[in-house]
Amino acid sequence: MSGFLDRLAEQNKGIRSGSATSPKPRPTSARTTGRPPSARGTASAGVATPSGVGASTPRASSPSGRGLSRKSSVNATNETIRKQIGGQLAGAPALPTLAERTNNPGRVRVALRVRPQVEQEIKEGHAVCTTVEPETGKVFLRRNQWDEDIYQFDTVFGESASQIRVYESVAAPIVESVMKGFNGTVMAYGQTGTGKTYTLGQLGDGADGHAQRGIMVRAVDDIFDKTSEDKDAKYKIHASYLQLYMETVQDLWDPTNSDIQIQEDRQTGEVLLEPKPMSVELTDRNHIVQMLQLGEKNRTVANHKLNAHSSRSHAVLMITVSRHTMQNNAPTVQRGKLLLVDLAGSERQKSTQSQGQTLEEAKFINLSLTTLGKCINSLVDQNQQGHVPYRESKLTRLLKDSFGGSARTSLVVNVGPSVQYFSETLNTTKFGQRAIKIENTLRRRELVDYKALCRMQMQQVDLLTAALENAELAREVAENDCTAMQAIIDKEADIENQRNQEMTRLMQQLELKQKEIEEEKQRHNVDMNKSQARLQQQLDMLQEQIQDEQNQAKEAQQAAAKAREEARAAAAKAAASGEGGGKDKIVEVEKIVEKQVVVSMSEPDPKMLMREKKLENVLMILQRELIDLKGKIDDMELKHKQEVTACHQSWQQRLMYELKAKDKQIEYLQKTLEGCKAALSSKGADGASKKVGRSFIDKMLGRKGAELPEQPTKFVRLSSMFNPTVESSPKWVEEVKADVCSSCSIFGQVEDVRVDTHSPKGLIYIAFGNPKTAHRAVVAIKGHLGDISYEFLTETYWKDSVAKLSEVNAKVGQTC
C-alpha cells in the first residue's frame, strides 16, 4: 500500500484539479509578478486538498526557518494523501488534462489576469502574493513565505499583457464560433477594482486609445472584418445593452425600459426578454463605440474605498449575428448570439466600507455572484442529481446557456497582486478552477428563414393558382373557339393567296410598262438615227458644192494666169518688133487681167451665196435638233430609271412589310391554335391561351364586350348542364327554369333564367340579384354536380347572348 501511495504522489506532481503540488525547481525569471523576485522568499509549494480546490496544506519548516527537503516534501504529500484517502480523493472531480482541454471545444475556457499594483498599494508597501507563468499557464498564490499554492488555467496574463493579446487568446475563438452560428459568452469575474471593465469594456478614448480598447469594441471590429471577407452571404448585426441592477434588468440605451422580465421559450429553452430591449443594427465599427458611450452614461457607478468608479450593476452586451444564404433554393439563416458580460465586483463591507445605498447594492451584487457560484458548483459536482439553481437569480437565468447550456464560453478571472486581498484573490481563483470543469454541449443555430420561405411559397401558390385558373379558362376558350380559329387561319391563308396573285399581276404590269418604255426608246433611237443620216447627207452635199465652187475659183485663177502670160508674151513680141508703147500695153493688159481675176474672186455668184447660206442655216437647225433630241432621250432614260427604281423600292418595301406582318400573324395564329389544342388535351396548359385565345378570337370574330371579367358578376353561364339532343321540348325548358329558380333562390334573388337548347353544350344563362349571390350559387352548384363548368359574364356579353338566343328561338319557331 505504501508503494502505491508513493507512486500516486509521484503522479500528483502534474497539476490536476487545481490542487497545489510540489513543483519542480523553476527559474525565478519565468514568473511574472508585481515585485522583484527577491521579495517572494524561498518557500516551496504545499499540497492542496483534493476535495477543496486550491486549499493548500502548509509545509512544515525546519528550526532554522528553511523549507524541508524535496524528500521530506514528498513524504508530507504521502501523509496527506493517506489521511484523505478514505473517500475524499475518489469523490473529488479532477481537472481535465491539457489534451482533454484542447480536444473538447464545449469546455469553459478560463483565463486569469493579474492587474499591476496601484500607487496606493506601492506606497503602503504591500507584498505581492500572486505570480504567474504565462508560458505554462500556472498561477502561484503565496499566503506567506512558507505556503504557496499552484493553480493551472488555460491562459494566464501578467501585468504587462496587452489588450490585443487578451482578446486574441480569450475572445477571438468565441467570435469565430458565433460567426458560424453558435452562441458564445465572454465574461469577466473578480473582486472590485481588479480591471474587469478595463478588460471587457474599455472604449479607448485617449492618445493610445486603439491599443487600450477592450473586448467589446474589438469583437465588433472582428465581426465586421469577417463579414467583409464573406461575399457569399448577407449579414445583419444587431446589439442590445443591458444592466442587472439590484435584481432588475434595465435597458442602458432606453432608460424608460427599466423593468424587463426574463422568460424562457418552453420548446427551445431560449431566454426571452419582455418587453424587448432596444435592438440597434450596427452599420460600422465606430457605431458600437458611440452606443457604448451612451450606455456607460446610463450605467450605475459609485465611489467607495476600493474603487472610485465601481460598477454597481452587471452589464451585458448582446450581439446577434445573422448570416442569410440560400441553400437548396430555401432561404437559410445562421444566427449566433454573443454575450459580453462585465460582472460587478465581489465586495466585502469590511474592505469597501460601503454604507446606505451602496451597501444595499453590494448585497444584491454578492447575492447574484453567490448564486452563480452555486450553479457552477452544482454543474461541477458529479454527485448532484441534475438540479441547478438557475432561477434563484436573474443573473444566472440570463447566463443559463453560458454555463451548462449550448454556448461556447470564455471566462476571465481578474485578481489583484497584493497580499492584503489574498482572501478575495483565492476565492476568485477557486471560482475559475470550478468553472474550468464545466462542459457545454455546443449547438449550431442554423434554420430555415420560415418567414421568407412562406413569402416565397405564398407567391408561388398565387402564381400556380392564377396559372390553374388561366389554364381552366384557356381550356374553355379552346373548346369554344378552336374551330373559329381554324377558320380564321384558313381565311388568312386565302387572303394571303389573293395578295400573292395581286402581287403577280402587279409584277406583270410592271414588266409590260418596262417593255413599252424599251420600245419607245428604240423608236426614238431609230428616228434619231434617221434624222442624223439625213443631216449627214445634206452636209455631204453642201461640202460637195463648196468643193465645186472652190474648183471653179481655182480654174478661174488658172485662166487669169494664162491670160496674163499670153499678154506678157504679146507685149514682149511687140517690143521686139520695135513697136512703141509695148511696155505700157503689157502693164495695162496685166491690170485688166488682175481686175477681172479680183472681180471674179470677190464677187461670187449670188445664187451660190444664197444656197450656201441656206445650207448653213439648215445645218445649224439640224444640229440644234440633234442636240435637243439627245437631251430628251437622256431625260427620258433618267426619268425612266428613276421611275423604275422608285417603283421597285415602293413595291419591295410594301411586299416586305406585308410579308413580315403576315408571317407574324400566321405564326401568332399557329401558336394560338397549338395552345388551344394543348388546352383541349391537358388541363396543365399555361395561361397563354387566356391572353391570346379569348381576346384574339373575340377580336377576330367581331365580338364586342366579350372579355370575361376577373371578378364575379351577377351574370353566369353554366355549361354541360343537360343533353340538348335528348331534352329540348318547350315544356321541359319551362320545368328547367322553374327548378333553377327554386334551387338558386335560397342564395338570393334570381332575376332571369335562359336555356339554350340549340347549343351542343347544354348552356343555361342565369341573372342573379348581385355578384355575391351569383358566386355562392355557383360554388354550391359546382360542389353538388362537379362536372359542370361556368363563366361570369359582363352585362354586355349577357345582353348579346340573350339577344342571339331569342333570335335563334324566333327563327326556329318560324321554321316549325
Secondary structure, 3 states (H helix, E strand, C coil): CHHHHHHHHHHCCCCCCCCCCCCCCCCHHHCECCCCHHHHCCCCCCEECCCCCCCEECCCECCCCCECCHHHHHHHHHHHHHHHCCCHHHHCCCCCCHHHHHHCCCECEEEEEECCCCHHHHHHCCCECEEEECCCCEEEEECCCCCEEEEECCEEECCCCCHHHHHHHHHHHHHHHHHCCCCEEEEEEEECCCCHHHHHHCCCCCCCHHHHCCHHHHHHHHHHHHHHHCCCCEEEEEEEEEEEECCEEEECCCCCCCCEEEEECCCCCCEEEECCCCCEECCCHHHHHHHHHHHHHHCCEECCCCCCCEECCEEEEEEEEEEEEEECCEEEEEEEEEEEEECCCECCHHHHCCCCHHHHHHHHHHHHHHHHHHHHHHHHCCCCCCCCCHHHCHHHHHCCCCCCCCCEEEEEEEECCEHHHHHHHHHHHHHHHHHCCCECCCCCCEEECHHHHHHHHHHHHHHHHHHHHHHHHHHHHHHHHHHHHHHHHHHHHHHHHHHHHHHHHHHHHHHHHHHHHHHHHHHHHHHHHHHHHHHHHHHHHHHHHHHHHHHHHHHHHHHHHHHHHHHHHHHHHHHHCCCCCHHHHHHHHHHHHHHHHHHHHHCCCHHHHHHHHHHHHHHHHHHHHHHHHHHHHHHHHHHHHHHHHHHHHHHHHHHHHHHHHHHHHHHHHHHHHHHHHHHHHCCCCCCHHHHHHHHHHHHHCCCCCCCCCCCCCCEEEEECCCCCCCCCCHHHHHHHHHHHHHHHCCCCCEEEEEEECCCCCCEEEEEECCHHHHHHHHHHHHHHHCCCEEEEECHHHHHHHHHHHHHHHHHHHHHC
